């Protein structure tokens, strides 16, 4: 699995980091899993460098028969 680095701001929470990195505050579990040494903290100190799992961006797949005729 690939990782990228993210440096925290003082008092930042896991959900705020997930929002900043992935665009969703609900995607924080993978970040906590990749940084077990900080999992007990609700708010992180400033300057902590976290490992952020790189998530592949996938396009939603819509079956061809459900597309309107002009998009087939």
PyMOL Python script that loads the backbone (N, CA, C, O; Angstrom):
from pymol import cmd

cmd.read_pdbstr("""\
ATOM      1  N   UNK A   1       0.840  -1.177   0.000  1.00  0.00           N
ATOM      2  CA  UNK A   1       0.000   0.000   0.000  1.00  0.00           C
ATOM      3  C   UNK A   1       0.887   1.242   0.000  1.00  0.00           C
ATOM      4  O   UNK A   1       1.916   1.290   0.675  1.00  0.00           O
ATOM      5  N   UNK A   2       0.473   2.230  -0.759  1.00  0.00           N
ATOM      6  CA  UNK A   2       1.218   3.484  -0.832  1.00  0.00           C
ATOM      7  C   UNK A   2       0.695   4.459   0.218  1.00  0.00           C
ATOM      8  O   UNK A   2      -0.471   4.424   0.609  1.00  0.00           O
ATOM      9  N   UNK A   3       1.605   5.332   0.662  1.00  0.00           N
ATOM     10  CA  UNK A   3       1.251   6.343   1.648  1.00  0.00           C
ATOM     11  C   UNK A   3       1.785   7.690   1.207  1.00  0.00           C
ATOM     12  O   UNK A   3       2.760   7.780   0.460  1.00  0.00           O
ATOM     13  N   UNK A   4       1.132   8.731   1.683  1.00  0.00           N
ATOM     14  CA  UNK A   4       1.616  10.084   1.521  1.00  0.00           C
ATOM     15  C   UNK A   4       1.717  10.681   2.922  1.00  0.00           C
ATOM     16  O   UNK A   4       1.161  10.123   3.869  1.00  0.00           O
ATOM     17  N   UNK A   5       2.405  11.785   3.067  1.00  0.00           N
ATOM     18  CA  UNK A   5       2.583  12.402   4.380  1.00  0.00           C
ATOM     19  C   UNK A   5       1.638  13.586   4.544  1.00  0.00           C
ATOM     20  O   UNK A   5       1.318  14.284   3.582  1.00  0.00           O
ATOM     21  N   UNK A   6       1.200  13.796   5.777  1.00  0.00           N
ATOM     22  CA  UNK A   6       0.345  14.931   6.117  1.00  0.00           C
ATOM     23  C   UNK A   6       0.799  15.462   7.463  1.00  0.00           C
ATOM     24  O   UNK A   6       0.920  14.699   8.421  1.00  0.00           O
ATOM     25  N   UNK A   7       1.052  16.761   7.547  1.00  0.00           N
ATOM     26  CA  UNK A   7       1.469  17.379   8.805  1.00  0.00           C
ATOM     27  C   UNK A   7       0.266  18.028   9.472  1.00  0.00           C
ATOM     28  O   UNK A   7      -0.425  18.848   8.868  1.00  0.00           O
ATOM     29  N   UNK A   8       0.024  17.652  10.724  1.00  0.00           N
ATOM     30  CA  UNK A   8      -1.163  18.120  11.435  1.00  0.00           C
ATOM     31  C   UNK A   8      -1.017  19.554  11.927  1.00  0.00           C
ATOM     32  O   UNK A   8       0.083  20.079  12.096  1.00  0.00           O
ATOM     33  N   UNK A   9      -2.174  20.158  12.146  1.00  0.00           N
ATOM     34  CA  UNK A   9      -2.265  21.459  12.791  1.00  0.00           C
ATOM     35  C   UNK A   9      -2.656  21.226  14.247  1.00  0.00           C
ATOM     36  O   UNK A   9      -3.277  20.211  14.562  1.00  0.00           O
ATOM     37  N   UNK A  10      -2.309  22.135  15.123  1.00  0.00           N
ATOM     38  CA  UNK A  10      -2.622  22.003  16.548  1.00  0.00           C
ATOM     39  C   UNK A  10      -4.123  21.793  16.755  1.00  0.00           C
ATOM     40  O   UNK A  10      -4.939  22.577  16.270  1.00  0.00           O
ATOM     41  N   UNK A  11      -4.479  20.730  17.478  1.00  0.00           N
ATOM     42  CA  UNK A  11      -5.865  20.459  17.827  1.00  0.00           C
ATOM     43  C   UNK A  11      -6.691  19.810  16.735  1.00  0.00           C
ATOM     44  O   UNK A  11      -7.902  19.655  16.898  1.00  0.00           O
ATOM     45  N   UNK A  12      -6.083  19.432  15.639  1.00  0.00           N
ATOM     46  CA  UNK A  12      -6.819  18.831  14.532  1.00  0.00           C
ATOM     47  C   UNK A  12      -7.326  17.444  14.925  1.00  0.00           C
ATOM     48  O   UNK A  12      -6.620  16.678  15.581  1.00  0.00           O
ATOM     49  N   UNK A  13      -8.551  17.132  14.517  1.00  0.00           N
ATOM     50  CA  UNK A  13      -9.161  15.831  14.793  1.00  0.00           C
ATOM     51  C   UNK A  13      -9.058  14.942  13.560  1.00  0.00           C
ATOM     52  O   UNK A  13      -8.791  15.410  12.453  1.00  0.00           O
ATOM     53  N   UNK A  14      -9.277  13.644  13.779  1.00  0.00           N
ATOM     54  CA  UNK A  14      -9.177  12.671  12.687  1.00  0.00           C
ATOM     55  C   UNK A  14     -10.157  12.976  11.561  1.00  0.00           C
ATOM     56  O   UNK A  14      -9.809  12.855  10.386  1.00  0.00           O
ATOM     57  N   UNK A  15     -11.370  13.369  11.909  1.00  0.00           N
ATOM     58  CA  UNK A  15     -12.357  13.656  10.870  1.00  0.00           C
ATOM     59  C   UNK A  15     -11.980  14.875  10.040  1.00  0.00           C
ATOM     60  O   UNK A  15     -12.248  14.914   8.839  1.00  0.00           O
ATOM     61  N   UNK A  16     -11.362  15.868  10.669  1.00  0.00           N
ATOM     62  CA  UNK A  16     -10.922  17.060   9.932  1.00  0.00           C
ATOM     63  C   UNK A  16      -9.775  16.719   8.978  1.00  0.00           C
ATOM     64  O   UNK A  16      -9.689  17.271   7.881  1.00  0.00           O
ATOM     65  N   UNK A  17      -8.909  15.821   9.396  1.00  0.00           N
ATOM     66  CA  UNK A  17      -7.810  15.384   8.528  1.00  0.00           C
ATOM     67  C   UNK A  17      -8.373  14.614   7.333  1.00  0.00           C
ATOM     68  O   UNK A  17      -7.951  14.827   6.197  1.00  0.00           O
ATOM     69  N   UNK A  18      -9.324  13.721   7.595  1.00  0.00           N
ATOM     70  CA  UNK A  18      -9.949  12.963   6.505  1.00  0.00           C
ATOM     71  C   UNK A  18     -10.647  13.901   5.524  1.00  0.00           C
ATOM     72  O   UNK A  18     -10.589  13.688   4.313  1.00  0.00           O
ATOM     73  N   UNK A  19     -11.302  14.934   6.037  1.00  0.00           N
ATOM     74  CA  UNK A  19     -11.953  15.915   5.166  1.00  0.00           C
ATOM     75  C   UNK A  19     -10.918  16.633   4.305  1.00  0.00           C
ATOM     76  O   UNK A  19     -11.126  16.824   3.107  1.00  0.00           O
ATOM     77  N   UNK A  20      -9.806  17.029   4.916  1.00  0.00           N
ATOM     78  CA  UNK A  20      -8.761  17.750   4.185  1.00  0.00           C
ATOM     79  C   UNK A  20      -8.097  16.879   3.120  1.00  0.00           C
ATOM     80  O   UNK A  20      -7.754  17.363   2.041  1.00  0.00           O
ATOM     81  N   UNK A  21      -7.918  15.607   3.422  1.00  0.00           N
ATOM     82  CA  UNK A  21      -7.175  14.722   2.523  1.00  0.00           C
ATOM     83  C   UNK A  21      -8.075  14.042   1.490  1.00  0.00           C
ATOM     84  O   UNK A  21      -7.749  14.006   0.304  1.00  0.00           O
ATOM     85  N   UNK A  22      -9.204  13.508   1.945  1.00  0.00           N
ATOM     86  CA  UNK A  22     -10.074  12.708   1.081  1.00  0.00           C
ATOM     87  C   UNK A  22     -11.350  13.417   0.646  1.00  0.00           C
ATOM     88  O   UNK A  22     -12.042  12.955  -0.262  1.00  0.00           O
ATOM     89  N   UNK A  23     -11.665  14.542   1.294  1.00  0.00           N
ATOM     90  CA  UNK A  23     -12.904  15.236   0.962  1.00  0.00           C
ATOM     91  C   UNK A  23     -14.118  14.689   1.689  1.00  0.00           C
ATOM     92  O   UNK A  23     -15.247  15.056   1.363  1.00  0.00           O
ATOM     93  N   UNK A  24     -13.909  13.816   2.671  1.00  0.00           N
ATOM     94  CA  UNK A  24     -15.006  13.249   3.457  1.00  0.00           C
ATOM     95  C   UNK A  24     -14.549  13.070   4.904  1.00  0.00           C
ATOM     96  O   UNK A  24     -13.510  12.456   5.149  1.00  0.00           O
ATOM     97  N   UNK A  25     -15.306  13.594   5.860  1.00  0.00           N
ATOM     98  CA  UNK A  25     -14.916  13.417   7.260  1.00  0.00           C
ATOM     99  C   UNK A  25     -15.113  11.988   7.759  1.00  0.00           C
ATOM    100  O   UNK A  25     -14.637  11.643   8.840  1.00  0.00           O
ATOM    101  N   UNK A  26     -15.803  11.159   6.990  1.00  0.00           N
ATOM    102  CA  UNK A  26     -16.094   9.784   7.401  1.00  0.00           C
ATOM    103  C   UNK A  26     -14.999   8.793   7.004  1.00  0.00           C
ATOM    104  O   UNK A  26     -15.094   7.612   7.339  1.00  0.00           O
ATOM    105  N   UNK A  27     -13.983   9.241   6.310  1.00  0.00           N
ATOM    106  CA  UNK A  27     -12.928   8.351   5.807  1.00  0.00           C
ATOM    107  C   UNK A  27     -11.711   8.313   6.732  1.00  0.00           C
ATOM    108  O   UNK A  27     -10.589   8.106   6.271  1.00  0.00           O
ATOM    109  N   UNK A  28     -11.926   8.508   8.022  1.00  0.00           N
ATOM    110  CA  UNK A  28     -10.806   8.617   8.958  1.00  0.00           C
ATOM    111  C   UNK A  28     -10.246   7.278   9.437  1.00  0.00           C
ATOM    112  O   UNK A  28      -9.115   7.241   9.923  1.00  0.00           O
ATOM    113  N   UNK A  29     -10.989   6.183   9.321  1.00  0.00           N
ATOM    114  CA  UNK A  29     -10.547   4.907   9.891  1.00  0.00           C
ATOM    115  C   UNK A  29      -9.228   4.416   9.307  1.00  0.00           C
ATOM    116  O   UNK A  29      -8.378   3.917  10.045  1.00  0.00           O
ATOM    117  N   UNK A  30      -9.046   4.547   8.002  1.00  0.00           N
ATOM    118  CA  UNK A  30      -7.796   4.125   7.374  1.00  0.00           C
ATOM    119  C   UNK A  30      -6.607   4.940   7.849  1.00  0.00           C
ATOM    120  O   UNK A  30      -5.494   4.424   7.949  1.00  0.00           O
ATOM    121  N   UNK A  31      -6.842   6.214   8.141  1.00  0.00           N
ATOM    122  CA  UNK A  31      -5.766   7.082   8.628  1.00  0.00           C
ATOM    123  C   UNK A  31      -5.355   6.653  10.031  1.00  0.00           C
ATOM    124  O   UNK A  31      -4.164   6.575  10.335  1.00  0.00           O
ATOM    125  N   UNK A  32      -6.332   6.376  10.883  1.00  0.00           N
ATOM    126  CA  UNK A  32      -6.022   5.909  12.241  1.00  0.00           C
ATOM    127  C   UNK A  32      -5.295   4.565  12.179  1.00  0.00           C
ATOM    128  O   UNK A  32      -4.317   4.361  12.898  1.00  0.00           O
ATOM    129  N   UNK A  33      -5.757   3.659  11.338  1.00  0.00           N
ATOM    130  CA  UNK A  33      -5.135   2.341  11.202  1.00  0.00           C
ATOM    131  C   UNK A  33      -3.675   2.459  10.760  1.00  0.00           C
ATOM    132  O   UNK A  33      -2.833   1.673  11.195  1.00  0.00           O
ATOM    133  N   UNK A  34      -3.369   3.433   9.902  1.00  0.00           N
ATOM    134  CA  UNK A  34      -2.004   3.623   9.402  1.00  0.00           C
ATOM    135  C   UNK A  34      -1.106   4.325  10.419  1.00  0.00           C
ATOM    136  O   UNK A  34       0.113   4.357  10.248  1.00  0.00           O
ATOM    137  N   UNK A  35      -1.692   4.883  11.470  1.00  0.00           N
ATOM    138  CA  UNK A  35      -0.940   5.627  12.487  1.00  0.00           C
ATOM    139  C   UNK A  35      -1.339   5.167  13.888  1.00  0.00           C
ATOM    140  O   UNK A  35      -1.857   5.966  14.668  1.00  0.00           O
ATOM    141  N   UNK A  36      -1.108   3.890  14.224  1.00  0.00           N
ATOM    142  CA  UNK A  36      -1.599   3.343  15.495  1.00  0.00           C
ATOM    143  C   UNK A  36      -1.007   4.009  16.734  1.00  0.00           C
ATOM    144  O   UNK A  36      -1.614   3.958  17.804  1.00  0.00           O
ATOM    145  N   UNK A  37       0.139   4.618  16.616  1.00  0.00           N
ATOM    146  CA  UNK A  37       0.759   5.256  17.771  1.00  0.00           C
ATOM    147  C   UNK A  37      -0.017   6.484  18.243  1.00  0.00           C
ATOM    148  O   UNK A  37       0.214   6.963  19.353  1.00  0.00           O
ATOM    149  N   UNK A  38      -0.929   7.003  17.425  1.00  0.00           N
ATOM    150  CA  UNK A  38      -1.726   8.180  17.786  1.00  0.00           C
ATOM    151  C   UNK A  38      -3.208   7.854  17.954  1.00  0.00           C
ATOM    152  O   UNK A  38      -4.004   8.765  18.182  1.00  0.00           O
ATOM    153  N   UNK A  39      -3.599   6.597  17.850  1.00  0.00           N
ATOM    154  CA  UNK A  39      -5.018   6.237  17.839  1.00  0.00           C
ATOM    155  C   UNK A  39      -5.756   6.617  19.123  1.00  0.00           C
ATOM    156  O   UNK A  39      -6.974   6.794  19.097  1.00  0.00           O
ATOM    157  N   UNK A  40      -5.060   6.744  20.219  1.00  0.00           N
ATOM    158  CA  UNK A  40      -5.690   7.087  21.495  1.00  0.00           C
ATOM    159  C   UNK A  40      -6.002   8.581  21.623  1.00  0.00           C
ATOM    160  O   UNK A  40      -6.695   8.983  22.558  1.00  0.00           O
ATOM    161  N   UNK A  41      -5.506   9.403  20.705  1.00  0.00           N
ATOM    162  CA  UNK A  41      -5.721  10.847  20.771  1.00  0.00           C
ATOM    163  C   UNK A  41      -6.964  11.259  19.990  1.00  0.00           C
ATOM    164  O   UNK A  41      -7.174  10.811  18.863  1.00  0.00           O
ATOM    165  N   UNK A  42      -7.784  12.112  20.592  1.00  0.00           N
ATOM    166  CA  UNK A  42      -8.932  12.671  19.879  1.00  0.00           C
ATOM    167  C   UNK A  42      -8.517  13.893  19.077  1.00  0.00           C
ATOM    168  O   UNK A  42      -8.994  14.110  17.963  1.00  0.00           O
ATOM    169  N   UNK A  43      -7.620  14.691  19.658  1.00  0.00           N
ATOM    170  CA  UNK A  43      -7.056  15.851  18.969  1.00  0.00           C
ATOM    171  C   UNK A  43      -5.548  15.673  18.928  1.00  0.00           C
ATOM    172  O   UNK A  43      -4.926  15.261  19.907  1.00  0.00           O
ATOM    173  N   UNK A  44      -4.979  15.991  17.785  1.00  0.00           N
ATOM    174  CA  UNK A  44      -3.547  15.772  17.594  1.00  0.00           C
ATOM    175  C   UNK A  44      -2.762  17.055  17.837  1.00  0.00           C
ATOM    176  O   UNK A  44      -3.260  18.150  17.574  1.00  0.00           O
ATOM    177  N   UNK A  45      -1.538  16.922  18.336  1.00  0.00           N
ATOM    178  CA  UNK A  45      -0.686  18.102  18.459  1.00  0.00           C
ATOM    179  C   UNK A  45      -0.254  18.588  17.082  1.00  0.00           C
ATOM    180  O   UNK A  45      -0.272  17.828  16.114  1.00  0.00           O
ATOM    181  N   UNK A  46       0.127  19.833  16.999  1.00  0.00           N
ATOM    182  CA  UNK A  46       0.603  20.375  15.734  1.00  0.00           C
ATOM    183  C   UNK A  46       1.959  19.810  15.356  1.00  0.00           C
ATOM    184  O   UNK A  46       2.777  19.508  16.224  1.00  0.00           O
ATOM    185  N   UNK A  47       2.196  19.667  14.065  1.00  0.00           N
ATOM    186  CA  UNK A  47       3.495  19.235  13.569  1.00  0.00           C
ATOM    187  C   UNK A  47       3.703  17.741  13.480  1.00  0.00           C
ATOM    188  O   UNK A  47       4.785  17.301  13.093  1.00  0.00           O
ATOM    189  N   UNK A  48       2.703  16.942  13.825  1.00  0.00           N
ATOM    190  CA  UNK A  48       2.824  15.489  13.713  1.00  0.00           C
ATOM    191  C   UNK A  48       2.708  15.119  12.235  1.00  0.00           C
ATOM    192  O   UNK A  48       1.791  15.569  11.548  1.00  0.00           O
ATOM    193  N   UNK A  49       3.629  14.308  11.755  1.00  0.00           N
ATOM    194  CA  UNK A  49       3.576  13.858  10.364  1.00  0.00           C
ATOM    195  C   UNK A  49       2.921  12.479  10.342  1.00  0.00           C
ATOM    196  O   UNK A  49       3.460  11.505  10.865  1.00  0.00           O
ATOM    197  N   UNK A  50       1.743  12.426   9.722  1.00  0.00           N
ATOM    198  CA  UNK A  50       0.975  11.186   9.640  1.00  0.00           C
ATOM    199  C   UNK A  50       1.181  10.505   8.299  1.00  0.00           C
ATOM    200  O   UNK A  50       1.463  11.152   7.291  1.00  0.00           O
ATOM    201  N   UNK A  51       1.035   9.190   8.307  1.00  0.00           N
ATOM    202  CA  UNK A  51       1.017   8.416   7.057  1.00  0.00           C
ATOM    203  C   UNK A  51      -0.434   8.356   6.596  1.00  0.00           C
ATOM    204  O   UNK A  51      -1.313   7.924   7.341  1.00  0.00           O
ATOM    205  N   UNK A  52      -0.673   8.787   5.377  1.00  0.00           N
ATOM    206  CA  UNK A  52      -2.019   8.800   4.814  1.00  0.00           C
ATOM    207  C   UNK A  52      -2.080   7.775   3.679  1.00  0.00           C
ATOM    208  O   UNK A  52      -1.357   7.911   2.692  1.00  0.00           O
ATOM    209  N   UNK A  53      -2.930   6.754   3.807  1.00  0.00           N
ATOM    210  CA  UNK A  53      -3.049   5.771   2.725  1.00  0.00           C
ATOM    211  C   UNK A  53      -3.554   6.427   1.442  1.00  0.00           C
ATOM    212  O   UNK A  53      -4.500   7.215   1.460  1.00  0.00           O
ATOM    213  N   UNK A  54      -2.911   6.088   0.339  1.00  0.00           N
ATOM    214  CA  UNK A  54      -3.348   6.583  -0.966  1.00  0.00           C
ATOM    215  C   UNK A  54      -4.504   5.698  -1.420  1.00  0.00           C
ATOM    216  O   UNK A  54      -4.370   4.477  -1.509  1.00  0.00           O
ATOM    217  N   UNK A  55      -5.633   6.326  -1.703  1.00  0.00           N
ATOM    218  CA  UNK A  55      -6.832   5.605  -2.126  1.00  0.00           C
ATOM    219  C   UNK A  55      -7.030   5.855  -3.610  1.00  0.00           C
ATOM    220  O   UNK A  55      -7.043   7.000  -4.062  1.00  0.00           O
ATOM    221  N   UNK A  56      -7.182   4.784  -4.357  1.00  0.00           N
ATOM    222  CA  UNK A  56      -7.390   4.910  -5.804  1.00  0.00           C
ATOM    223  C   UNK A  56      -8.746   5.538  -6.075  1.00  0.00           C
ATOM    224  O   UNK A  56      -9.753   5.138  -5.492  1.00  0.00           O
ATOM    225  N   UNK A  57      -8.765   6.513  -6.952  1.00  0.00           N
ATOM    226  CA  UNK A  57     -10.012   7.148  -7.370  1.00  0.00           C
ATOM    227  C   UNK A  57     -10.631   6.298  -8.467  1.00  0.00           C
ATOM    228  O   UNK A  57      -9.994   6.032  -9.486  1.00  0.00           O
ATOM    229  N   UNK A  58     -11.846   5.879  -8.264  1.00  0.00           N
ATOM    230  CA  UNK A  58     -12.534   5.084  -9.273  1.00  0.00           C
ATOM    231  C   UNK A  58     -13.809   5.796  -9.697  1.00  0.00           C
ATOM    232  O   UNK A  58     -14.494   6.426  -8.891  1.00  0.00           O
ATOM    233  N   UNK A  59     -14.099   5.679 -10.951  1.00  0.00           N
ATOM    234  CA  UNK A  59     -15.335   6.243 -11.490  1.00  0.00           C
ATOM    235  C   UNK A  59     -16.473   5.269 -11.203  1.00  0.00           C
ATOM    236  O   UNK A  59     -16.300   4.059 -11.349  1.00  0.00           O
ATOM    237  N   UNK A  60     -17.631   5.780 -10.799  1.00  0.00           N
ATOM    238  CA  UNK A  60     -18.753   4.860 -10.609  1.00  0.00           C
ATOM    239  C   UNK A  60     -19.123   4.194 -11.931  1.00  0.00           C
ATOM    240  O   UNK A  60     -19.191   4.844 -12.974  1.00  0.00           O
ATOM    241  N   UNK A  61     -19.353   2.918 -11.868  1.00  0.00           N
ATOM    242  CA  UNK A  61     -19.680   2.169 -13.075  1.00  0.00           C
ATOM    243  C   UNK A  61     -21.192   2.012 -13.181  1.00  0.00           C
ATOM    244  O   UNK A  61     -21.830   1.413 -12.315  1.00  0.00           O
ATOM    245  N   UNK A  62     -21.747   2.552 -14.245  1.00  0.00           N
ATOM    246  CA  UNK A  62     -23.178   2.442 -14.506  1.00  0.00           C
ATOM    247  C   UNK A  62     -23.345   1.493 -15.685  1.00  0.00           C
ATOM    248  O   UNK A  62     -22.725   1.682 -16.732  1.00  0.00           O
ATOM    249  N   UNK A  63     -24.177   0.477 -15.516  1.00  0.00           N
ATOM    250  CA  UNK A  63     -24.389  -0.443 -16.642  1.00  0.00           C
ATOM    251  C   UNK A  63     -24.874   0.314 -17.876  1.00  0.00           C
ATOM    252  O   UNK A  63     -25.681   1.239 -17.783  1.00  0.00           O
ATOM    253  N   UNK A  64     -24.370  -0.098 -19.018  1.00  0.00           N
ATOM    254  CA  UNK A  64     -24.664   0.588 -20.275  1.00  0.00           C
ATOM    255  C   UNK A  64     -26.167   0.688 -20.544  1.00  0.00           C
ATOM    256  O   UNK A  64     -26.642   1.697 -21.066  1.00  0.00           O
ATOM    257  N   UNK A  65     -26.905  -0.350 -20.189  1.00  0.00           N
ATOM    258  CA  UNK A  65     -28.345  -0.336 -20.462  1.00  0.00           C
ATOM    259  C   UNK A  65     -29.108   0.678 -19.600  1.00  0.00           C
ATOM    260  O   UNK A  65     -30.249   1.018 -19.911  1.00  0.00           O
ATOM    261  N   UNK A  66     -28.485   1.161 -18.519  1.00  0.00           N
ATOM    262  CA  UNK A  66     -29.130   2.171 -17.680  1.00  0.00           C
ATOM    263  C   UNK A  66     -28.812   3.599 -18.119  1.00  0.00           C
ATOM    264  O   UNK A  66     -29.435   4.550 -17.646  1.00  0.00           O
ATOM    265  N   UNK A  67     -27.853   3.748 -19.014  1.00  0.00           N
ATOM    266  CA  UNK A  67     -27.502   5.073 -19.518  1.00  0.00           C
ATOM    267  C   UNK A  67     -28.544   5.541 -20.530  1.00  0.00           C
ATOM    268  O   UNK A  67     -29.141   4.721 -21.228  1.00  0.00           O
ATOM    269  N   UNK A  68     -28.766   6.850 -20.615  1.00  0.00           N
ATOM    270  CA  UNK A  68     -29.650   7.341 -21.667  1.00  0.00           C
ATOM    271  C   UNK A  68     -29.014   7.073 -23.028  1.00  0.00           C
ATOM    272  O   UNK A  68     -27.790   6.980 -23.127  1.00  0.00           O
ATOM    273  N   UNK A  69     -29.823   6.948 -24.075  1.00  0.00           N
ATOM    274  CA  UNK A  69     -29.300   6.578 -25.401  1.00  0.00           C
ATOM    275  C   UNK A  69     -28.160   7.463 -25.895  1.00  0.00           C
ATOM    276  O   UNK A  69     -27.251   6.966 -26.559  1.00  0.00           O
ATOM    277  N   UNK A  70     -28.183   8.750 -25.593  1.00  0.00           N
ATOM    278  CA  UNK A  70     -27.142   9.646 -26.105  1.00  0.00           C
ATOM    279  C   UNK A  70     -25.801   9.486 -25.381  1.00  0.00           C
ATOM    280  O   UNK A  70     -24.800  10.065 -25.804  1.00  0.00           O
ATOM    281  N   UNK A  71     -25.773   8.705 -24.292  1.00  0.00           N
ATOM    282  CA  UNK A  71     -24.511   8.481 -23.582  1.00  0.00           C
ATOM    283  C   UNK A  71     -23.964   7.070 -23.791  1.00  0.00           C
ATOM    284  O   UNK A  71     -22.936   6.719 -23.213  1.00  0.00           O
ATOM    285  N   UNK A  72     -24.629   6.266 -24.602  1.00  0.00           N
ATOM    286  CA  UNK A  72     -24.183   4.881 -24.825  1.00  0.00           C
ATOM    287  C   UNK A  72     -23.103   4.815 -25.859  1.00  0.00           C
ATOM    288  O   UNK A  72     -22.612   3.730 -26.170  1.00  0.00           O
TER     289      UNK A  72
END
""", "prot")
cmd.dss("prot")
cmd.show_as("cartoon", "prot")
cmd.util.cbc("prot")
cmd.orient("prot")
